[in-house]
Amino acid sequence: MAAPADPRRPWGCRLGSVSRLNDPAAVAREYATETGLAARRALYESIDGEDMKEVLAQTVLALAPDSILEVGPGGGELGQRLVEAGVADYRAVDISPRMVQLVRARGLSAEVADVQSLPFADGRFDCVVAAWMLYHLPDLDRGLAEMTRVLRPGGSLVAVTNSERHLSELWSLVDEQRWELPFSAENGEAALARHFGAVSARRVEAWLTLADAEAARDYMSASPSRGHLAARMPALAGPLRVGSRTCLFVATKR
């Protein structure tokens, strides 16, 4: 029997499972290559409204950190931007050897390591950046505790994640469920408050356009947790406009 709708949530919809997002084996498979990540990022090449990637870069630079650790750096695009802007000491860690290889190819310092057991001394960094990756941690509190440990007193974690309503116009076409992320715009502040003294949040909403049903299916197919839903994508009468709903948190160490 289907779970009843939750009247406390927008649309009165029930929550779906995204357990694969923080399953270590599934995450390792997803980031063994950059293929899926590149396919998802292609949707964001043309955005109408604030670009969270730019908001993230500007937020980090405004903190004026001398040393930065980026956890889950993807291909190293943000790291390169920060170093070119004058950050003197940038390091990155990822559990994926391929992602580390891509970051190093940009001339940046990166190593294979688990965020839940960071290979750095206490108080080593002024800033830790975690962009669209905290929902991948099997033990979120353990990871946050490690990031807190390697920050100096007064240092900041800058984290970006999606809302549960991210791209809802797209997902509503194939599934009625609303998806609860392990770390989201809705629950992220409470998680961070368990480890940090002060937490601020900035929500950003922008709009993206999928040209047709094929483009929608391509994006869905690249989703590590919902790729199987691509087969349900119906025909579209024209382009589909979808909302990118994200949130940036700045959490300061006590």
C-alpha positions in Angstrom: 0.0 0.0 0.0 1.3 3.5 -0.9 2.2 5.7 2.0 -0.4 8.5 2.7 0.3 12.0 1.7 1.9 14.2 4.3 -0.3 17.3 4.8 2.5 19.2 6.4 4.5 19.3 3.1 3.8 21.4 0.0 1.6 19.6 -2.6 0.5 17.1 0.1 2.9 14.6 -1.4 4.7 11.7 0.1 8.4 11.3 0.5 10.5 9.1 -1.7 13.7 7.3 -0.8 17.1 8.6 -2.1 19.1 6.1 -0.1 21.4 5.5 -3.1 22.7 9.1 -2.7 24.6 8.2 0.4 25.3 4.5 -0.3 29.1 4.2 -0.5 29.1 1.6 -3.3 26.6 3.6 -5.4 28.6 6.8 -4.9 31.8 5.1 -5.9 30.2 3.8 -9.1 28.7 7.2 -10.0 32.0 9.1 -9.7 34.3 6.5 -11.1 34.0 8.6 -14.3 32.9 12.2 -14.9 30.2 11.1 -17.5 27.1 11.4 -15.2 28.3 14.6 -13.6 29.0 16.2 -17.0 25.5 15.2 -18.3 23.8 16.7 -15.3 25.9 19.9 -15.4 25.0 20.4 -19.1 21.5 21.5 -18.0 22.9 24.4 -16.1 24.9 25.9 -19.0 22.1 28.4 -19.7 20.4 29.7 -16.6 17.8 32.4 -16.1 18.4 34.1 -12.8 21.2 33.9 -10.1 23.8 31.2 -10.8 24.5 29.4 -7.5 28.0 28.5 -8.7 28.8 32.3 -8.9 27.1 32.9 -5.5 29.2 30.2 -4.0 32.5 31.6 -5.4 31.7 35.1 -4.3 30.7 34.0 -0.8 33.9 32.0 -0.3 36.1 34.9 -1.6 34.3 37.4 0.6 35.5 35.4 3.6 39.1 36.2 2.5 40.5 32.8 3.5 44.2 32.1 3.1 43.6 28.3 3.3 40.7 26.4 1.8 39.8 22.7 1.8 37.3 21.6 -0.7 35.6 18.3 -0.1 34.1 16.6 -3.2 35.5 19.1 -5.7 34.1 17.5 -8.9 36.4 18.5 -11.7 38.1 21.3 -9.9 36.3 24.2 -11.6 35.7 26.1 -8.3 39.2 25.4 -7.0 40.7 26.9 -10.1 38.5 29.9 -9.8 39.5 30.4 -6.2 43.3 30.0 -6.8 43.1 32.4 -9.8 41.4 34.9 -7.4 44.4 34.8 -5.0 43.7 32.0 -2.5 47.2 31.0 -1.4 46.6 27.5 0.0 43.9 25.3 -1.7 43.6 21.6 -1.1 40.9 19.2 -2.2 39.9 15.6 -1.2 37.6 13.2 -2.9 36.9 9.4 -2.5 37.0 9.2 -6.3 40.5 8.7 -7.9 39.1 10.0 -11.1 37.8 13.3 -9.6 41.2 13.7 -7.9 42.9 13.2 -11.2 40.8 15.9 -12.9 41.6 18.4 -10.1 45.3 17.6 -10.3 45.2 18.1 -14.1 44.3 21.8 -13.3 47.6 22.1 -11.3 45.8 22.0 -8.0 46.6 20.0 -4.9 44.2 17.0 -4.4 44.2 13.6 -2.8 42.0 10.6 -2.3 40.5 10.7 1.2 37.3 10.1 3.0 35.6 13.3 4.3 34.6 11.3 7.4 38.3 10.8 8.2 40.2 13.8 7.0 44.1 13.5 6.8 44.7 17.0 8.2 45.6 18.5 11.6 43.1 20.2 13.8 42.5 23.9 12.9 44.4 23.5 9.6 42.0 25.6 7.4 40.3 28.9 7.3 37.4 27.6 5.2 36.0 24.3 4.1 33.8 24.1 1.0 31.3 21.3 0.4 29.2 22.0 -2.7 26.5 19.5 -3.6 28.1 16.6 -1.8 27.0 16.4 1.9 24.0 14.3 0.9 26.5 11.7 -0.2 27.9 11.1 3.3 26.9 7.8 4.9 27.4 9.4 8.3 26.6 13.1 8.0 27.4 13.9 11.6 30.7 12.2 11.4 31.6 14.1 8.3 30.5 17.4 9.8 32.5 16.8 12.9 35.6 16.2 10.8 35.1 19.4 8.9 34.6 21.3 12.1 37.8 19.7 13.5 40.1 20.9 10.6 38.7 24.4 10.7 40.4 27.0 12.9 38.3 28.7 15.6 36.1 31.2 13.8 36.6 29.5 10.4 33.6 28.7 8.2 32.1 25.8 6.3 30.4 26.9 3.1 28.0 24.3 1.9 25.6 24.2 -1.1 22.7 21.7 -1.5 19.4 21.4 -3.3 15.9 21.9 -2.1 13.5 19.0 -1.9 11.6 20.9 -4.6 14.6 21.2 -7.0 13.4 20.7 -10.6 10.0 19.7 -9.3 8.3 20.6 -12.6 10.4 17.8 -14.2 10.1 15.1 -11.6 6.4 15.6 -11.2 5.9 14.4 -14.8 7.2 10.9 -13.9 6.7 10.4 -10.2 4.3 11.8 -7.6 6.8 11.7 -4.7 8.7 14.5 -3.2 12.3 13.4 -2.5 13.9 14.0 0.9 17.6 14.5 0.7 19.9 13.4 3.6 21.2 17.0 3.5 18.9 19.6 1.9 17.7 23.2 1.9 15.0 22.1 4.3 17.0 20.1 6.8 20.5 21.4 6.4 20.4 24.2 9.0 19.4 21.8 11.8 22.2 19.4 10.9 24.8 22.2 10.8 23.6 23.7 14.1 24.6 20.5 15.9 28.3 21.2 15.1 28.6 25.0 14.5 28.0 28.1 16.5 26.3 30.2 13.9 24.5 29.2 10.7 23.1 31.4 7.9 21.2 30.3 4.8 20.7 31.9 1.4 18.2 30.4 -0.9 18.6 30.9 -4.7 15.9 30.1 -7.3 16.6 30.3 -11.0 15.1 28.8 -14.1 16.3 26.3 -16.7 14.9 25.1 -20.0 14.8 21.5 -21.3 14.4 21.7 -25.1 12.2 18.5 -25.4 11.4 15.1 -23.9 14.7 13.7 -25.1 16.6 16.3 -23.2 14.6 15.6 -20.1 15.2 11.9 -20.4 18.9 12.5 -20.9 19.1 14.5 -17.7 17.0 11.9 -15.8 19.2 9.1 -17.0 22.2 10.8 -15.5 20.6 10.9 -12.0 22.4 8.5 -9.6 19.2 7.9 -7.6 16.4 8.4 -10.1 17.8 7.4 -13.5 15.3 4.6 -13.8 12.4 7.1 -14.0 13.6 8.3 -17.4 11.6 5.6 -19.1 8.4 7.2 -17.7 9.0 10.6 -19.3 6.0 11.5 -21.5 6.0 13.4 -24.7 6.2 17.2 -24.4 4.4 19.7 -26.5 7.4 22.1 -26.3 10.3 23.1 -24.1 10.0 22.5 -20.4 10.9 25.3 -17.9 12.0 24.0 -14.6 13.0 25.7 -11.3 16.5 25.3 -9.9 16.0 25.6 -6.1 19.2 25.6 -4.1 20.5 26.8 -0.7 23.9 28.1 0.4 24.8 27.7 4.1 27.6 29.4 5.9 28.4 27.8 9.2 31.0 29.3 11.6 33.0 27.2 14.1 32.6 28.2 17.7 
